[in-house]
């Protein structure tokens, strides 16, 4: 079983690789939204990112899915009706993400 320090190192490494492939800045912009707004839905992220980038709803959903499942820094919960997922940056990773996206 991994220690919390090892988990932090793995997440840091995955985040570094994820952001190293960010040629347009859209991944950084999405993570900055999570730092600023705390809880977001895919629709809201798409709406905010489309102010600066041209991106589809499906592409935003894929990006959020990677960050939530592969990197593991987002907490996911369903709204009361169970129709939309609400995403939130896990508190223990706020400083890490802030350091990476500056």
N, CA, C and O of each residue as an XYZ file, in Angstrom:
408
protein
N       0.848     -1.177      0.000
C       0.000      0.000      0.000
C       0.895      1.242      0.000
O       1.903      1.297      0.704
N       0.515      2.217     -0.787
C       1.307      3.428     -0.903
C       1.062      4.375      0.258
O      -0.049      4.491      0.775
N       2.124      5.043      0.647
C       2.000      6.057      1.692
C       1.419      7.327      1.085
O       1.436      7.482     -0.136
N       0.908      8.234      1.901
C       0.385      9.508      1.372
C       1.446     10.274      0.578
O       1.124     10.930     -0.413
N       2.679     10.197      0.999
C       3.763     10.883      0.284
C       3.970     10.282     -1.110
O       4.185     11.011     -2.078
N       3.905      8.956     -1.205
C       4.043      8.289     -2.506
C       2.877      8.637     -3.426
O       3.070      8.873     -4.619
N       1.678      8.668     -2.875
C       0.500      9.032     -3.662
C       0.650     10.453     -4.193
O       0.361     10.724     -5.359
N       1.099     11.349     -3.337
C       1.318     12.751     -3.732
C       2.336     12.817     -4.869
O       2.147     13.582     -5.815
N       3.399     12.039     -4.796
C       4.435     12.030     -5.830
C       3.890     11.518     -7.158
O       4.199     12.071     -8.213
N       3.080     10.465     -7.108
C       2.488      9.908     -8.321
C       1.561     10.934     -8.965
O       1.608     11.138    -10.178
N       0.729     11.573     -8.170
C      -0.208     12.566     -8.689
C       0.556     13.752     -9.272
O       0.197     14.264    -10.332
N       1.591     14.179     -8.590
C       2.409     15.284     -9.088
C       3.033     14.928    -10.439
O       3.052     15.752    -11.354
N       3.530     13.727    -10.557
C       4.126     13.270    -11.810
C       3.087     13.224    -12.933
O       3.352     13.686    -14.043
N       1.926     12.677    -12.653
C       0.863     12.591    -13.668
C       0.395     13.986    -14.088
O       0.137     14.231    -15.267
N       0.287     14.884    -13.133
C      -0.133     16.249    -13.438
C       0.920     16.952    -14.291
O       0.580     17.675    -15.227
N       2.179     16.746    -13.974
C       3.268     17.345    -14.752
C       3.211     16.870    -16.213
O       3.330     17.677    -17.136
N       3.031     15.567    -16.413
C       2.947     15.016    -17.767
C       1.710     15.548    -18.481
O       1.785     15.932    -19.648
N       0.595     15.574    -17.803
C      -0.652     16.068    -18.383
C      -0.499     17.514    -18.861
O      -0.931     17.855    -19.962
N       0.107     18.348    -18.045
C       0.269     19.750    -18.408
C       1.388     19.966    -19.423
O       1.384     20.973    -20.131
N       2.334     19.057    -19.509
C       3.411     19.206    -20.489
C       2.888     19.067    -21.923
O       3.516     19.548    -22.865
N       1.751     18.417    -22.080
C       1.140     18.244    -23.405
C       0.087     19.322    -23.699
O      -0.676     19.206    -24.658
N       0.056     20.338    -22.890
C      -0.930     21.419    -23.037
C      -0.377     22.512    -23.958
O       0.191     23.499    -23.491
N      -0.548     22.325    -25.256
C       0.017     23.259    -26.226
C      -0.799     24.536    -26.377
O      -0.257     25.568    -26.775
N      -2.076     24.486    -26.071
C      -2.938     25.659    -26.252
C      -3.181     26.432    -24.960
O      -3.604     27.587    -25.001
N      -2.919     25.812    -23.823
C      -3.176     26.445    -22.535
C      -4.550     26.132    -21.975
O      -4.917     26.625    -20.909
N      -5.306     25.319    -22.684
C      -6.679     25.037    -22.258
C      -6.729     24.178    -20.991
O      -7.625     24.344    -20.163
N      -5.778     23.272    -20.842
C      -5.762     22.427    -19.646
C      -5.454     23.261    -18.413
O      -6.075     23.088    -17.364
N      -4.505     24.156    -18.544
C      -4.180     25.058    -17.430
C      -5.378     25.946    -17.099
O      -5.689     26.177    -15.931
N      -6.042     26.438    -18.141
C      -7.212     27.298    -17.939
C      -8.308     26.546    -17.183
O      -8.955     27.110    -16.300
N      -8.515     25.280    -17.529
C      -9.537     24.498    -16.838
C      -9.173     24.313    -15.368
O     -10.031     24.453    -14.496
N      -7.921     24.004    -15.091
C      -7.508     23.818    -13.695
C      -7.601     25.128    -12.918
O      -7.922     25.118    -11.730
N      -7.324     26.249    -13.570
C      -7.471     27.551    -12.914
C      -8.929     27.811    -12.540
O      -9.213     28.422    -11.510
N      -9.850     27.343    -13.387
C     -11.271     27.477    -13.056
C     -11.591     26.751    -11.753
O     -12.328     27.267    -10.913
N     -11.038     25.564    -11.591
C     -11.284     24.809    -10.359
C     -10.688     25.497     -9.146
O     -11.259     25.441     -8.057
N      -9.553     26.141     -9.322
C      -8.956     26.875     -8.203
C      -9.815     28.073     -7.821
O      -9.952     28.402     -6.643
N     -10.390     28.721     -8.831
C     -11.147     29.938     -8.602
C     -12.584     29.680     -8.169
O     -13.100     30.391     -7.307
N     -13.238     28.686     -8.746
C     -14.675     28.522     -8.548
C     -15.072     27.350     -7.654
O     -16.238     27.239     -7.273
N     -14.146     26.491     -7.319
C     -14.350     25.363     -6.401
C     -15.235     24.247     -6.959
O     -14.744     23.128     -7.108
N     -16.509     24.484     -7.275
C     -17.365     23.432     -7.816
C     -17.890     23.850     -9.180
O     -18.318     24.986     -9.385
N     -17.844     22.896    -10.110
C     -18.251     23.177    -11.484
C     -18.920     21.952    -12.106
O     -18.672     20.815    -11.703
N     -19.761     22.210    -13.081
C     -20.314     21.141    -13.915
C     -19.614     21.204    -15.267
O     -18.956     22.195    -15.584
N     -19.753     20.162    -16.051
C     -19.162     20.149    -17.393
C     -19.711     21.320    -18.214
O     -18.959     22.006    -18.905
N     -21.018     21.541    -18.132
C     -21.641     22.623    -18.901
C     -21.056     23.986    -18.528
O     -20.802     24.812    -19.404
N     -20.845     24.218    -17.253
C     -20.287     25.503    -16.794
C     -18.830     25.655    -17.230
O     -18.415     26.736    -17.649
N     -18.059     24.583    -17.131
C     -16.665     24.625    -17.585
C     -16.625     24.942    -19.072
O     -15.842     25.784    -19.513
N     -17.463     24.273    -19.836
C     -17.528     24.496    -21.290
C     -17.884     25.942    -21.591
O     -17.262     26.572    -22.445
N     -18.859     26.457    -20.910
C     -19.290     27.846    -21.102
C     -18.135     28.817    -20.821
O     -17.907     29.744    -21.597
N     -17.423     28.613    -19.738
C     -16.330     29.509    -19.360
C     -15.124     29.376    -20.280
O     -14.501     30.377    -20.633
N     -14.793     28.158    -20.669
C     -13.642     27.962    -21.550
C     -13.902     28.495    -22.957
O     -12.983     28.951    -23.637
N     -15.163     28.432    -23.387
C     -15.486     28.912    -24.736
C     -15.372     30.427    -24.878
O     -15.476     30.949    -25.988
N     -15.161     31.133    -23.784
C     -14.900     32.573    -23.860
C     -13.519     32.849    -24.442
O     -13.293     33.893    -25.055
N     -12.590     31.902    -24.246
C     -11.212     32.087    -24.710
C     -10.761     31.040    -25.723
O      -9.809     31.265    -26.470
N     -11.434     29.909    -25.749
C     -11.043     28.796    -26.615
C     -12.263     28.300    -27.381
O     -13.404     28.534    -26.984
N     -12.003     27.623    -28.470
C     -13.075     26.960    -29.203
C     -12.998     25.480    -28.862
O     -12.114     24.768    -29.339
N     -13.930     25.022    -28.032
C     -13.893     23.636    -27.550
C     -15.316     23.104    -27.404
O     -16.231     23.833    -27.020
N     -15.481     21.840    -27.712
C     -16.809     21.228    -27.639
C     -17.090     20.717    -26.224
O     -16.185     20.517    -25.415
N     -18.348     20.522    -25.969
C     -18.798     19.958    -24.693
C     -18.138     18.604    -24.461
O     -17.675     18.298    -23.362
N     -18.105     17.799    -25.524
C     -17.539     16.455    -25.431
C     -16.048     16.509    -25.071
O     -15.576     15.696    -24.277
N     -15.320     17.444    -25.640
C     -13.890     17.586    -25.341
C     -13.661     18.005    -23.893
O     -12.735     17.528    -23.237
N     -14.509     18.896    -23.405
C     -14.402     19.318    -22.003
C     -14.678     18.128    -21.084
O     -13.969     17.921    -20.100
N     -15.698     17.357    -21.406
C     -16.035     16.184    -20.601
C     -14.866     15.194    -20.575
O     -14.580     14.597    -19.537
N     -14.201     15.023    -21.701
C     -13.055     14.111    -21.767
C     -11.900     14.630    -20.900
O     -11.267     13.858    -20.180
N     -11.633     15.926    -20.972
C     -10.554     16.509    -20.154
C     -10.845     16.347    -18.672
O      -9.971     15.954    -17.900
N     -12.060     16.646    -18.282
C     -12.444     16.525    -16.876
C     -12.364     15.062    -16.435
O     -11.931     14.769    -15.320
N     -12.776     14.161    -17.298
C     -12.706     12.739    -16.986
C     -11.284     12.266    -16.737
O     -11.040     11.487    -15.815
N     -10.359     12.724    -17.541
C      -8.952     12.358    -17.354
C      -8.436     12.896    -16.029
O      -7.767     12.182    -15.281
N      -8.743     14.146    -15.739
C      -8.273     14.754    -14.492
C      -8.906     14.065    -13.286
O      -8.249     13.883    -12.261
N     -10.162     13.686    -13.400
C     -10.856     13.041    -12.281
C     -10.414     11.597    -12.075
O     -10.188     11.174    -10.941
N     -10.291     10.841    -13.158
C     -10.018      9.415    -13.002
C      -8.539      9.061    -13.081
O      -8.039      8.317    -12.237
N      -7.849      9.570    -14.057
C      -6.434      9.190    -14.230
C      -5.524      9.915    -13.238
O      -4.675      9.294    -12.598
N      -5.705     11.222    -13.118
C      -4.864     11.989    -12.203
C      -5.407     11.879    -10.780
O      -4.634     11.772     -9.829
N      -6.713     11.904    -10.630
C      -7.337     11.656     -9.332
C      -7.415     12.849     -8.405
O      -7.395     12.682     -7.186
N      -7.504     14.060     -8.960
C      -7.512     15.248     -8.098
C      -8.890     15.893     -7.983
O      -9.044     16.918     -7.317
N      -9.884     15.301     -8.625
C     -11.235     15.854     -8.545
C     -12.160     14.917     -7.776
O     -12.078     13.694     -7.889
N     -13.036     15.525     -6.996
C     -14.096     14.809     -6.289
C     -15.349     14.969     -7.139
O     -15.641     16.069     -7.607
N     -16.089     13.893     -7.342
C     -17.287     13.915     -8.182
C     -18.498     13.584     -7.332
O     -18.499     12.607     -6.583
N     -19.532     14.410     -7.456
C     -20.793     14.075     -6.795
C     -21.935     14.423     -7.727
O     -21.820     15.318     -8.564
N     -23.030     13.714     -7.574
C     -24.225     13.948     -8.386
C     -25.076     15.032     -7.741
O     -25.096     15.183     -6.519
N     -25.786     15.789     -8.589
C     -26.726     16.745     -8.017
C     -27.925     15.991     -7.444
O     -28.026     14.775     -7.600
N     -28.802     16.686     -6.804
C     -29.942     16.037     -6.126
C     -30.813     15.207     -7.068
O     -31.324     14.152     -6.693
N     -30.973     15.697     -8.283
C     -31.804     14.975     -9.242
C     -31.051     13.813     -9.890
O     -31.660     12.953    -10.527
N     -29.745     13.788     -9.728
C     -28.948     12.726    -10.316
C     -28.702     12.896    -11.795
O     -28.288     11.956    -12.473
N     -28.957     14.103    -12.308
C     -28.823     14.331    -13.747
C     -27.460     14.883    -14.139
O     -27.007     14.641    -15.258
N     -26.805     15.605    -13.269
C     -25.510     16.210    -13.578
C     -24.500     15.879    -12.493
O     -24.835     15.771    -11.313
N     -23.261     15.722    -12.921
C     -22.174     15.534    -11.966
C     -21.575     16.888    -11.636
O     -21.440     17.752    -12.502
N     -21.225     17.057    -10.395
C     -20.592     18.281     -9.928
C     -19.166     17.912     -9.537
O     -18.944     16.986     -8.757
N     -18.207     18.644    -10.085
C     -16.791     18.343     -9.874
C     -16.177     19.388     -8.967
O     -16.487     20.577     -9.048
N     -15.300     18.913     -8.105
C     -14.641     19.800     -7.151
C     -13.204     19.327     -6.981
O     -12.950     18.128     -6.876
N     -12.266     20.267     -6.953
C     -10.873     19.940     -6.712
C     -10.724     19.461     -5.270
O     -11.184     20.128     -4.343
N     -10.090     18.319     -5.081
C      -9.894     17.789     -3.731
C      -9.003     18.754     -2.953
O      -7.991     19.233     -3.462
N      -9.390     19.023     -1.735
C      -8.719     20.024     -0.903
C      -7.219     19.765     -0.751
O      -6.426     20.706     -0.745
N      -6.831     18.505     -0.628
C      -5.414     18.204     -0.412
C      -4.547     18.474     -1.640
O      -3.320     18.427     -1.548
N      -5.175     18.761     -2.800
C      -4.412     19.021     -4.019
C      -4.491     20.467     -4.494
O      -3.940     20.800     -5.543
N      -5.156     21.318     -3.751
C      -5.298     22.726     -4.143
C      -3.931     23.393     -4.280
O      -3.663     24.051     -5.285
N      -3.069     23.228     -3.282
C      -1.743     23.856     -3.336
C      -0.896     23.304     -4.474
O      -0.176     24.053     -5.134
N      -0.979     22.012     -4.702
C      -0.232     21.377     -5.785
C      -0.657     21.941     -7.141
O       0.188     22.313     -7.956
N      -1.947     22.002     -7.373
C      -2.468     22.524     -8.639
C      -2.098     24.008     -8.781
O      -1.695     24.442     -9.861
N      -2.230     24.765     -7.727
C      -1.878     26.191     -7.760
C      -0.404     26.370     -8.135
O      -0.052     27.288     -8.875
N       0.431     25.509     -7.632
C       1.861     25.597     -7.937
C       2.120     25.299     -9.419
O       2.989     25.921    -10.031
N       1.386     24.368     -9.986
C       1.592     23.968    -11.387
C       1.011     24.952    -12.386
O       1.600     25.170    -13.445
N      -0.129     25.549    -12.075
C      -0.772     26.440    -13.045
C      -0.466     27.906    -12.797
O      -0.753     28.765    -13.630
N       0.123     28.179    -11.631
C       0.580     29.524    -11.289
C      -0.441     30.535    -11.447
O      -0.189     31.713    -11.192
